[in-house]
């Protein structure tokens, strides 16, 4: 239990999140990979609520700091084009890129700054955390299998491929619905 509490605590660290907790739990502490994955993902998803609703009260005080102002400007510049173009899916992809500067902290801040409702932003956080968690888990397991000379990478690769296919399938269905709705709302021009 204490090991998984440490995984949760690492996941709570901004800009590290599950990108650090999953490899640490599996490669350094030699914990069972599946509980490590689920602990990191659940904790990372639940981070959304204190960040999103805490910004309502904290933003007016934090914006006075130049550091916070620079961070919000940079996050907005990096992520706003994705959200404007793709909406919830765009925010989910922004959160799901497992690089420093993206993640639940940045994505939730971006959603709040853009005025996205909490329900849509929470769905995006779930999508993004699952993407990031799957990528980090797959890379960690692939690295572990290479290090141990075992064939765990096909399992990790299959998981990554299935998640990517599900996301692409849902995204294409969303685009088709959006296009059909746009065509249905267009009024045909009447000839005079």
C-alpha positions, 0 to 999 in steps of 0.5 A, a space after each residue: 500500500 505504501 508503494 502505491 501511495 508513493 506512486 500517487 504522490 509522484 503523480 501529483 507533482 506538476 510537469 512530472 505526473 504519470 510520466 514519472 510515476 509509471 516508470 519509477 514504479 515499474 523499473 525502479 521499485 519493481 512493482 506490479 505494472 498493472 496496479 502502477 498503471 491504474 494508480 497513476 491514471 486514476 490519480 492523474 484524472 482526479 487531479 482535474 477537479 482541484 485544479 479546475 475548480 481551484 482556479 476560480 478562486 486562485 487565478 486572480 491571485 496567481 496572475 499577479 506573479 510574472 511566472 504564472 503569467 508566462 506559464 498561462 501565456 505559453 500554455 495558451 499559445 501552445 494549446 489553443 489552436 488544438 482546442 479551437 480546431 478540434 474541441 474536446 479531442 484537441 484538448 485531450 491530445 494536448 493533455 495526452 502528449 507525454 512531454 513536459 508542459 502538457 498534461 492534466 495541470 496544463 490542459 486543465 488550466 488551458 480549458 479553464 482559460 478558454 472557458 470550456 465547461 467542466 464536463 467537456 474539460 473532464 472528458 478531455 482530461 480522461 482521454 488525455 490521461 489515458 493516451 499519456 498513460 498508455 504511451 508511457 506504460 508501453 514505452 516502459 514495458 518495451 524498455 523493461 522487456 529489452 532490458 530483461 530480454 523478454 517479449 513484453 513489447 508485443 503486449 505493450 505495442 498491442 495496447 498502444 495500437 488498440 487505444 490509438 485505433 479507438 481514439 482515431 475511430 471516435 475522432 473520425 465519428 465525431 468529425 463525420 457527425 460535425 460535418 453532417 450537422 453543418 450540412 443539415 443546418 445550411 439552407 439551400 439557396 432559393 432561385 428567384 
